[in-house]
Amino acid sequence: MNMKILNKHLCQFPIIMILFLIFITQNLLSQPVVGLDNWFNREKNTKTGQPYHYLWTDTEWSGYSRWGEIFSTKGAKITTVGKPSTPVLKAIDVYIIVDPDTTTESKSPNYLMADDIKAIKKWVKKGGVLAVLANDAPNCEFTHLNRLMKNFGMIFNHVTLHPVTGTEFEMGASTKFTDHPLFDGVLKIYIKEVSNISLMGNAKAILTENGKVLIAENTFGKGYVFAIGDPWIYNEYIDHDRLPTSFENRKAAENLTGLLLKKVTNNE
């Protein structure tokens, strides 16, 4: 290679590096960030003293580590967040609140207070994607949670539906689905002990059984809210460690993950 050609390639090298760095930066900036609450759900394992129950870091049946892997596989960054102040929410695209603590789960629960509700409401209105996975009675703190949810036309009811005895898994089966992205390619899911949701305004049912809404959604401003009265797809019931193979909770979890991430893209 003569010097003229070599100099030409050397001149092009910085341009290639700059373009590469721009490409990497754009991809990092476009990577959605999914924040999982560890403020309202702040349980500690009585044996280990470590945080657990519906967390990305909890790899036992009680955790959300497998759901976190699905988010990561789909290109999202997962993180754990504390009190939802405006700066905290500004740094994430999807905010997941799961099973806020009762006094039996925590000696001093962090309730959803007026400042939390104001910050979350404002964040969703600007385009944030909120997913709330509550629980059944008496395993969830409904009073303060519902002060948030009523802003989005939803109220969790203090009841227990889909009770399941032992390994009688069919007692928790749902098979009658609407035409919704959550159920794309899904024939049967498992939901154990769930509260239903009363709807107001523009909130819509995603799954209804016997006149009771189990899963719902709403558009709020530029944002989106998803709600179910159960933690639902934690490690114990996302795969077939216990569930019979006829249940398709993992497929539904993948669909939900895709739905939430798509809402982020649509709201940008």
Rosetta silent file (secondary structure, phi, psi, omega in degrees, C-alpha in Angstrom):
SEQUENCE: MNMKILNKHLCQFPIIMILFLIFITQNLLSQPVVGLDNWFNREKNTKTGQPYHYLWTDTEWSGYSRWGEIFSTKGAKITTVGKPSTPVLKAIDVYIIVDPDTTTESKSPNYLMADDIKAIKKWVKKGGVLAVLANDAPNCEFTHLNRLMKNFGMIFNHVTLHPVTGTEFEMGASTKFTDHPLFDGVLKIYIKEVSNISLMGNAKAILTENGKVLIAENTFGKGYVFAIGDPWIYNEYIDHDRLPTSFENRKAAENLTGLLLKKVTNNE
SCORE:     score description
SCORE:     0.000 S_00000001
   1 L     0.000  126.588  179.698    0.000    0.000    0.000 S_00000001
   2 L   -77.747  167.970 -174.234    1.495    3.353   -0.973 S_00000001
   3 H   -64.069  -33.056 -179.319    1.610    6.332    1.403 S_00000001
   4 H   -62.915  -45.271  179.419   -1.190    8.184   -0.368 S_00000001
   5 H   -68.087  -40.175  179.763   -3.639    5.323    0.158 S_00000001
   6 H   -61.160  -45.089  179.528   -2.411    4.806    3.731 S_00000001
   7 H   -62.475  -35.806  178.357   -2.964    8.477    4.599 S_00000001
   8 H   -62.688  -44.068  179.750   -6.453    8.295    3.109 S_00000001
   9 H   -67.555  -38.207  179.601   -7.354    5.337    5.370 S_00000001
  10 H   -66.005  -34.372  177.796   -5.835    7.026    8.409 S_00000001
  11 H   -68.948  -32.410 -179.258   -7.927   10.112    7.748 S_00000001
  12 H   -76.292  -24.837 -174.502  -11.059    7.993    7.527 S_00000001
  13 H   -58.189  -48.728  178.441  -10.335    6.157   10.808 S_00000001
  14 H   -60.360  -35.175  179.302  -11.353    9.003   13.178 S_00000001
  15 H   -64.720  -42.713  178.768  -14.568    9.489   11.209 S_00000001
  16 H   -62.401  -42.402 -179.985  -15.394    5.794   11.551 S_00000001
  17 H   -64.617  -41.112  179.070  -14.700    5.935   15.307 S_00000001
  18 H   -62.878  -44.834  178.841  -16.887    9.013   15.722 S_00000001
  19 H   -62.467  -38.986  179.173  -19.741    7.350   13.834 S_00000001
  20 H   -64.289  -44.731  179.528  -19.315    4.224   15.950 S_00000001
  21 H   -64.746  -37.704  177.050  -19.425    6.216   19.190 S_00000001
  22 H   -63.283  -42.158  179.683  -22.525    8.079   17.999 S_00000001
  23 H   -62.181  -46.181  179.693  -24.180    4.745   17.211 S_00000001
  24 H   -62.872  -44.387 -179.141  -23.318    3.319   20.645 S_00000001
  25 H   -62.103  -43.349  179.893  -24.484    6.491   22.415 S_00000001
  26 H   -62.761  -39.550  179.647  -27.801    6.533   20.565 S_00000001
  27 H   -67.789  -38.522  178.632  -28.424    2.910   21.462 S_00000001
  28 H   -66.719  -41.086 -179.336  -27.623    3.512   25.114 S_00000001
  29 H   -68.165  -30.012 -177.912  -29.881    6.556   25.212 S_00000001
  30 H   -87.598   -6.363 -179.633  -32.717    4.655   23.550 S_00000001
  31 L   -70.356  117.109 -179.924  -32.428    1.674   25.907 S_00000001
  32 L   -67.112  143.561 -179.841  -35.575    1.680   28.065 S_00000001
  33 E  -110.531  126.556 -177.596  -35.009    1.556   31.815 S_00000001
  34 E  -110.431  115.322 -178.623  -37.372   -0.529   33.945 S_00000001
  35 E  -102.106  124.471  178.244  -37.514    0.357   37.620 S_00000001
  36 E  -101.798  126.422 -177.813  -38.883   -2.146   40.141 S_00000001
  37 E   -63.131  135.361  168.701  -40.098   -0.699   43.424 S_00000001
  38 L  -136.599   38.361  177.998  -38.346   -1.623   46.664 S_00000001
  39 L  -117.348  -51.627  177.693  -39.865    1.116   48.792 S_00000001
  40 L   -80.526  -30.602  169.842  -43.532    0.204   49.162 S_00000001
  41 L  -106.014  102.580 -172.438  -42.607   -3.471   48.937 S_00000001
  42 L  -136.889   44.614 -179.434  -39.701   -3.680   51.359 S_00000001
  43 L   -74.485  150.960  173.920  -39.883   -7.094   52.979 S_00000001
  44 E  -124.026  141.363  178.340  -36.871   -8.817   54.472 S_00000001
  45 L   -66.909  124.918 -176.177  -36.350  -12.529   54.821 S_00000001
  46 L   -65.357  -23.720 -179.551  -36.634  -13.354   58.525 S_00000001
  47 L   -84.935  -41.863 -175.395  -33.915  -16.014   58.227 S_00000001
  48 L  -100.275  -21.377 -176.408  -31.311  -14.105   56.218 S_00000001
  49 L    76.334    6.623 -177.716  -32.256  -10.510   56.970 S_00000001
  50 L   -96.182  150.279  175.822  -31.898   -9.757   53.261 S_00000001
  51 E   -59.924  141.348  178.587  -34.475   -7.995   51.047 S_00000001
  52 L  -158.720  179.920  176.185  -36.650  -10.446   49.134 S_00000001
  53 L    81.517  102.264  176.074  -40.080  -11.020   47.627 S_00000001
  54 L    62.711   45.564  176.844  -40.763   -9.764   44.094 S_00000001
  55 L  -121.778  152.781  176.559  -37.272   -8.371   43.450 S_00000001
  56 L   -59.482  -35.956 -174.442  -34.959   -8.746   40.445 S_00000001
  57 L   -80.465  -10.798 -178.840  -32.252  -10.032   42.789 S_00000001
  58 L   -86.522  108.243 -177.638  -34.452  -12.712   44.386 S_00000001
  59 L   -93.648   -1.859  176.417  -33.740  -15.947   42.498 S_00000001
  60 L   -77.304  179.548 -179.991  -35.924  -18.099   44.735 S_00000001
  61 L   -58.486  -25.279 -176.649  -39.551  -18.867   43.897 S_00000001
  62 L   -79.408   -5.200 -171.916  -40.516  -15.620   45.651 S_00000001
  63 L  -100.375  176.798  177.526  -38.528  -13.420   43.260 S_00000001
  64 L  -112.889   22.083 -175.935  -38.828  -11.673   39.900 S_00000001
  65 H   -60.842  -36.055 -178.307  -35.382  -12.641   38.611 S_00000001
  66 H   -72.418  -35.511  175.563  -36.825  -14.557   35.646 S_00000001
  67 H   -66.418  -38.862  176.887  -39.045  -11.657   34.645 S_00000001
  68 H   -59.227  -39.090  178.109  -35.990   -9.433   34.870 S_00000001
  69 H   -63.349  -36.139  178.717  -34.199  -11.746   32.455 S_00000001
  70 H   -65.105  -45.049  177.053  -37.068  -11.370   29.974 S_00000001
  71 H   -58.320  -45.627 -178.498  -36.773   -7.579   30.125 S_00000001
  72 H   -63.420  -41.002  179.381  -32.989   -7.814   29.611 S_00000001
  73 H   -61.472  -32.544 -179.645  -33.411  -10.196   26.685 S_00000001
  74 L   -87.146    9.524  173.138  -35.728   -7.662   25.049 S_00000001
  75 L    94.026    7.123 -179.413  -33.085   -4.952   25.326 S_00000001
  76 L   -92.244  158.207  173.030  -34.198   -3.149   28.486 S_00000001
  77 E  -102.125  129.393  179.835  -32.084   -2.182   31.469 S_00000001
  78 E  -103.591  143.827  179.186  -33.498   -3.273   34.814 S_00000001
  79 E  -148.606  164.548  178.121  -32.937   -1.425   38.060 S_00000001
  80 E  -111.659  134.259 -175.306  -34.375   -1.256   41.574 S_00000001
  81 E  -121.942  154.211  177.669  -35.774    2.040   42.843 S_00000001
  82 L   -98.421 -140.073 -179.006  -36.628    3.518   46.204 S_00000001
  83 L   -54.567  129.802 -172.927  -39.011    6.339   47.067 S_00000001
  84 L   -79.931   68.658  175.071  -40.477    7.623   43.761 S_00000001
  85 L   -73.534  167.283 -179.715  -39.304   11.209   43.815 S_00000001
  86 H   -57.896  -45.637  178.071  -39.388   13.216   40.601 S_00000001
  87 H   -62.075  -37.540  178.906  -35.634   12.698   39.876 S_00000001
  88 H   -63.607  -46.906 -178.608  -35.975    8.935   40.467 S_00000001
  89 H   -68.294  -33.694 -179.154  -38.922    8.635   38.098 S_00000001
  90 H   -62.839  -25.139 -176.575  -37.271   10.839   35.486 S_00000001
  91 L   -86.774   -2.892 -178.786  -34.470    8.267   35.201 S_00000001
  92 L  -126.776  161.485  179.472  -36.797    5.359   34.302 S_00000001
  93 L  -108.225  -34.048  177.523  -39.306    4.571   31.560 S_00000001
  94 E  -121.684  133.027  179.675  -41.301    1.765   33.179 S_00000001
  95 E  -121.204  121.922 -178.075  -42.174    1.758   36.883 S_00000001
  96 E  -112.126  121.324  174.865  -43.390   -1.468   38.495 S_00000001
  97 E  -109.841  127.299 -176.821  -45.106   -1.417   41.890 S_00000001
  98 E  -128.661  127.276  167.130  -45.782   -4.817   43.432 S_00000001
  99 L    45.054   65.571  177.229  -47.686   -5.821   46.557 S_00000001
 100 L   -53.810  141.706 -171.943  -47.252   -2.803   48.882 S_00000001
 101 L   -66.603  143.967  168.122  -46.526   -3.933   52.433 S_00000001
 102 L   -97.278  174.846  179.553  -49.086   -4.406   55.171 S_00000001
 103 L   -70.911  -16.249  175.868  -48.222   -4.085   58.864 S_00000001
 104 L   -81.119  -17.861 -179.993  -47.898   -7.867   59.059 S_00000001
 105 L   -98.004  -23.410  179.875  -45.148   -7.749   56.423 S_00000001
 106 L  -147.328  138.058  179.848  -43.296   -4.739   57.758 S_00000001
 107 L   -67.468  -32.564  179.679  -43.215   -3.094   61.179 S_00000001
 108 L  -133.803   79.505 -177.472  -43.076    0.335   59.530 S_00000001
 109 L   -63.936  146.808  171.893  -44.517    0.134   56.000 S_00000001
 110 L   -91.423  102.637 -178.700  -43.787    2.878   53.504 S_00000001
 111 L   -80.981  156.423  172.736  -47.259    3.858   52.381 S_00000001
 112 L   -71.629  107.904 -176.920  -48.054    5.659   49.146 S_00000001
 113 L   -99.867  174.612 -174.582  -48.338    9.215   50.408 S_00000001
 114 H   -56.896  -39.954 -179.208  -49.614   12.380   48.752 S_00000001
 115 H   -68.987  -35.114  176.563  -46.170   13.437   47.491 S_00000001
 116 H   -64.462  -46.824 -177.987  -45.571    9.982   45.987 S_00000001
 117 H   -62.811  -42.096  179.527  -48.941   10.015   44.248 S_00000001
 118 H   -61.718  -43.724 -178.531  -48.391   13.516   42.887 S_00000001
 119 H   -67.260  -43.540 -178.840  -44.974   12.571   41.459 S_00000001
 120 H   -66.276  -45.513 -179.904  -46.205    9.303   39.913 S_00000001
 121 H   -58.750  -45.259 -179.777  -49.306   10.894   38.429 S_00000001
 122 H   -64.705  -40.116 -179.609  -47.263   13.683   36.847 S_00000001
 123 H   -64.778  -45.259  178.621  -44.698   11.185   35.516 S_00000001
 124 H   -63.124  -44.176 -177.809  -47.344    8.966   33.892 S_00000001
 125 H   -58.622  -31.736 -179.641  -49.096   11.956   32.376 S_00000001
 126 L   -82.799   -6.587  178.165  -45.842   12.958   30.682 S_00000001
 127 L   129.766    3.367  179.198  -45.425    9.484   29.155 S_00000001
 128 L   -69.141  151.129  178.694  -44.361    7.117   31.925 S_00000001
 129 E  -110.236  115.543 -176.089  -45.461    3.476   31.826 S_00000001
 130 E  -109.821  129.118  174.145  -46.772    2.205   35.167 S_00000001
 131 E  -120.579  122.253 -179.677  -47.452   -1.453   35.977 S_00000001
 132 E  -115.606  117.940  177.490  -49.143   -2.236   39.291 S_00000001
 133 E  -114.808  101.042 -173.457  -49.297   -5.848   40.429 S_00000001
 134 L   -83.795 -133.031  177.188  -51.175   -5.840   43.725 S_00000001
 135 L  -165.067 -174.689  178.296  -52.315   -8.897   45.678 S_00000001
 136 L   -96.460  171.259  172.548  -55.393  -10.344   47.291 S_00000001
 137 L   -75.631  138.648    2.183  -56.844   -9.630   50.712 S_00000001
 138 L  -102.775   32.889 -171.250  -55.293   -9.622   53.272 S_00000001
 139 L   -95.245   10.680 -178.232  -51.854   -9.664   51.595 S_00000001
 140 L  -143.831  145.546  177.575  -51.768   -6.122   50.184 S_00000001
 141 L   -86.733  102.021 -172.872  -52.105   -2.603   51.546 S_00000001
 142 H   -87.082  -32.939 -170.796  -55.048   -1.323   49.529 S_00000001
 143 H   -56.077  -54.578 -177.981  -55.992    1.943   51.227 S_00000001
 144 H   -76.399  -34.665  177.680  -53.012    4.034   50.135 S_00000001
 145 H   -60.351  -42.441 -178.666  -52.498    2.106   46.893 S_00000001
 146 H   -69.192  -22.135  174.688  -56.045    2.908   45.828 S_00000001
 147 H   -65.899  -29.885  172.983  -55.462    6.607   46.449 S_00000001
 148 H   -77.472  -49.379 -169.817  -52.997    6.343   43.582 S_00000001
 149 H   -66.208  -28.937 -178.607  -55.033    3.997   41.400 S_00000001
 150 H   -64.334  -23.609  176.213  -58.244    6.047   41.467 S_00000001
 151 H   -64.968  -22.644 -178.198  -56.398    8.695   39.461 S_00000001
 152 H  -108.798   16.143  176.350  -56.249    6.125   36.665 S_00000001
 153 L    74.704   27.566 -178.100  -59.849    4.944   36.985 S_00000001
 154 E  -136.416  141.986  175.348  -59.077    1.774   38.932 S_00000001
 155 E  -136.449  123.168  175.568  -59.759    0.555   42.457 S_00000001
 156 E   -78.351  134.624 -179.992  -58.499   -2.780   43.843 S_00000001
 157 L   -96.291  143.027 -174.308  -61.132   -4.560   45.930 S_00000001
 158 L   -80.559   71.792 -177.464  -60.307   -6.184   49.245 S_00000001
 159 L  -140.566  171.597  175.066  -61.252   -9.725   48.196 S_00000001
 160 L  -128.490  110.813  175.379  -59.688  -13.059   47.266 S_00000001
 161 E  -108.686  166.095 -178.512  -60.728  -14.663   43.986 S_00000001
 162 L    57.527   46.485  175.355  -59.255  -17.779   42.337 S_00000001
 163 L   -65.765  141.279 -178.194  -58.507  -19.587   45.615 S_00000001
 164 L  -124.518  128.735  178.411  -56.390  -22.670   44.967 S_00000001
 165 L   -95.680  116.691  176.618  -56.248  -25.729   47.191 S_00000001
 166 L    54.793 -123.884 -179.288  -52.835  -27.398   47.236 S_00000001
 167 L  -103.140   24.514  175.794  -51.833  -28.500   43.754 S_00000001
 168 L   -81.083   68.201 -170.142  -55.320  -28.197   42.264 S_00000001
 169 H   -61.416  -27.568 -179.488  -53.875  -25.776   39.716 S_00000001
 170 H   -63.087  -19.475  176.467  -56.928  -25.789   37.474 S_00000001
 171 H   -64.910  -21.712 -179.872  -58.703  -23.793   40.202 S_00000001
 172 H  -106.895   16.764 -176.488  -56.482  -20.872   39.173 S_00000001
 173 E   -83.551  142.382  170.904  -56.858  -21.300   35.432 S_00000001
 174 E  -127.858  131.596 -175.671  -58.062  -18.580   33.062 S_00000001
 175 L  -133.788  -10.833 -176.534  -58.827  -19.462   29.445 S_00000001
 176 L  -101.460   99.133 -172.301  -61.380  -16.981   28.098 S_00000001
 177 L  -110.871  152.677  172.407  -59.403  -14.094   26.694 S_00000001
 178 L   -84.036  170.154  175.920  -60.149  -10.959   24.735 S_00000001
 179 L   -78.874   90.413 -174.977  -58.233  -10.019   21.600 S_00000001
 180 L  -140.559  145.271 -179.667  -55.395   -8.280   23.408 S_00000001
 181 H   -54.350  -28.798  179.666  -51.584   -8.294   22.979 S_00000001
 182 H   -60.581  -31.354 -174.595  -51.224   -9.776   26.480 S_00000001
 183 H  -107.409   15.601  179.659  -52.856  -12.997   25.296 S_00000001
 184 L   -61.557  116.978 -179.871  -51.292  -13.265   21.850 S_00000001
 185 L    75.358   12.301 -177.442  -50.596  -16.976   21.338 S_00000001
 186 L  -110.332  130.899  179.939  -51.758  -17.807   24.882 S_00000001
 187 L  -105.824  -28.012 -177.622  -54.469  -20.386   25.604 S_00000001
 188 L  -155.816  135.359  175.640  -54.305  -20.680   29.389 S_00000001
 189 E  -125.816  165.542  179.593  -52.732  -18.785   32.295 S_00000001
 190 E  -117.547  125.206  173.812  -52.537  -19.332   36.027 S_00000001
 191 L  -132.607  117.892 -177.107  -53.527  -16.676   38.565 S_00000001
 192 L  -105.646  124.491  173.537  -53.711  -17.725   42.204 S_00000001
 193 L    53.574   87.147 -172.609  -55.656  -15.711   44.795 S_00000001
 194 E  -127.498  147.246  172.778  -56.285  -12.381   43.104 S_00000001
 195 E   -91.485  150.724  176.884  -58.237   -9.230   43.916 S_00000001
 196 L   -94.313  172.457 -172.561  -60.552   -7.796   41.296 S_00000001
 197 E  -126.110  128.575  172.247  -60.602   -4.216   40.024 S_00000001
 198 E   -88.644  135.883 -174.854  -63.472   -1.736   39.831 S_00000001
 199 E  -109.901  148.009  177.036  -63.193    0.522   36.792 S_00000001
 200 L  -139.162  160.771  174.425  -64.118    4.154   36.245 S_00000001
 201 L    58.951 -129.735 -175.026  -63.773    6.637   33.429 S_00000001
 202 L   -91.938    2.967  179.330  -61.694    5.440   30.476 S_00000001
 203 L   -63.200  143.300 -176.400  -60.143    2.418   32.199 S_00000001
 204 E  -125.631  146.352  176.700  -60.668   -0.813   30.270 S_00000001
 205 E   -79.068  139.805  171.913  -60.819   -4.470   31.228 S_00000001
 206 E  -103.133  -39.488  177.590  -58.232   -6.845   29.776 S_00000001
 207 E  -135.224  122.402  178.628  -59.441   -9.975   31.578 S_00000001
 208 E  -125.752  135.658  176.182  -62.932  -10.393   33.029 S_00000001
 209 E  -134.666  127.100  178.870  -64.370  -13.490   34.699 S_00000001
 210 L    51.491   40.543  178.636  -67.902  -13.817   36.017 S_00000001
 211 L    77.720    3.407 -179.036  -68.339  -10.070   35.801 S_00000001
 212 E  -108.064  129.196  179.220  -65.148   -9.418   37.800 S_00000001
 213 E   -85.340  119.927 -179.354  -62.234   -7.544   36.234 S_00000001
 214 E   -99.450  -30.211  179.328  -58.929   -9.255   37.032 S_00000001
 215 E  -135.363  137.934 -176.710  -56.633   -7.310   34.686 S_00000001
 216 E  -144.652  169.404  179.178  -57.119   -3.739   33.428 S_00000001
 217 E  -151.142  163.041  174.652  -55.397   -0.880   31.632 S_00000001
 218 E  -158.593  150.849  171.015  -55.755    2.803   30.965 S_00000001
 219 E   -99.446  130.901 -177.611  -54.130    5.573   28.992 S_00000001
 220 E  -131.703  110.077 -173.813  -53.405    8.628   31.102 S_00000001
 221 L    61.316 -125.845  176.182  -52.114   11.692   29.323 S_00000001
 222 L   -91.715   -2.584 -174.312  -49.181   10.449   27.250 S_00000001
 223 E  -101.887 -174.640 -174.099  -48.642    7.507   29.583 S_00000001
 224 E  -143.407  142.942  179.400  -50.037    4.040   30.197 S_00000001
 225 E  -129.154  129.207  175.824  -51.141    2.092   33.275 S_00000001
 226 E  -115.831  140.322 -178.601  -51.431   -1.706   33.580 S_00000001
 227 E  -143.987  139.219  172.401  -52.989   -3.344   36.632 S_00000001
 228 E  -144.573  143.991 -176.822  -53.591   -6.833   38.006 S_00000001
 229 E   -86.345   40.697 -179.121  -54.596   -7.804   41.530 S_00000001
 230 L  -164.386  146.318  174.004  -51.772  -10.310   41.981 S_00000001
 231 L   -64.249  -23.917  163.767  -47.942  -10.441   41.747 S_00000001
 232 L    60.748  -73.422 -168.698  -48.725  -13.159   39.188 S_00000001
 233 L  -104.235   40.365  172.710  -45.516  -13.908   37.253 S_00000001
 234 L   -75.094  170.063 -168.263  -42.977  -14.351   40.026 S_00000001
 235 H   -52.620  -35.407 -176.787  -40.524  -17.238   39.699 S_00000001
 236 H   -63.032  -32.420 -173.353  -42.773  -19.846   41.273 S_00000001
 237 H  -125.135   25.215  176.615  -45.482  -19.430   38.641 S_00000001
 238 L   -98.146  -27.812 -179.961  -43.744  -18.132   35.520 S_00000001
 239 L  -120.639 -153.085 -175.058  -42.406  -21.512   34.365 S_00000001
 240 L  -115.361   32.979  172.521  -43.191  -25.143   35.037 S_00000001
 241 L   -58.423  -40.325  177.991  -41.288  -25.739   38.261 S_00000001
 242 L  -122.461  -37.475 -174.886  -44.715  -26.436   39.729 S_00000001
 243 L   -69.431  141.287  170.764  -47.236  -25.547   37.047 S_00000001
 244 L   -60.465  154.475 -175.040  -48.386  -28.185   34.534 S_00000001
 245 L   -65.785  -14.008  179.920  -47.129  -27.552   31.010 S_00000001
 246 L   -70.375  -19.099  179.617  -50.609  -26.561   29.824 S_00000001
 247 L   -84.611  139.275 -173.896  -50.202  -23.184   31.560 S_00000001
 248 L  -119.962   48.239 -179.373  -48.525  -20.469   29.509 S_00000001
 249 H   -64.417  -35.631  179.492  -47.535  -17.885   32.098 S_00000001
 250 H   -64.751  -43.597  178.311  -44.091  -17.396   30.563 S_00000001
 251 H   -61.341  -42.483  177.733  -45.565  -16.574   27.175 S_00000001
 252 H   -63.813  -38.077  178.104  -47.962  -14.150   28.846 S_00000001
 253 H   -64.840  -40.182  177.057  -45.016  -12.633   30.767 S_00000001
 254 H   -64.587  -40.152  177.703  -43.121  -12.177   27.513 S_00000001
 255 H   -63.986  -43.841  179.679  -46.197  -10.554   25.991 S_00000001
 256 H   -63.020  -43.472  178.281  -46.605   -8.225   28.970 S_00000001
 257 H   -58.680  -47.233  178.173  -42.942   -7.262   28.817 S_00000001
 258 H   -62.486  -39.013  179.167  -43.242   -6.487   25.116 S_00000001
 259 H   -62.193  -47.970 -178.245  -46.435   -4.517   25.702 S_00000001
 260 H   -63.947  -42.042 -179.834  -44.867   -2.313   28.390 S_00000001
 261 H   -69.400  -34.889  176.821  -41.745   -1.665   26.324 S_00000001
 262 H   -65.800  -37.756  178.018  -43.827   -0.890   23.241 S_00000001
 263 H   -62.379  -35.266  176.751  -45.804    1.658   25.240 S_00000001
 264 H   -61.542  -48.088 -179.383  -42.508    3.360   26.093 S_00000001
 265 H   -61.696  -42.969 -178.466  -41.632    3.574   22.405 S_00000001
 266 H   -67.969  -28.238 -175.929  -45.081    4.850   21.453 S_00000001
 267 H   -89.708   -5.724 -179.164  -45.037    7.504   24.161 S_00000001
 268 L   -71.193    0.000    0.000  -41.634    8.963   23.239 S_00000001
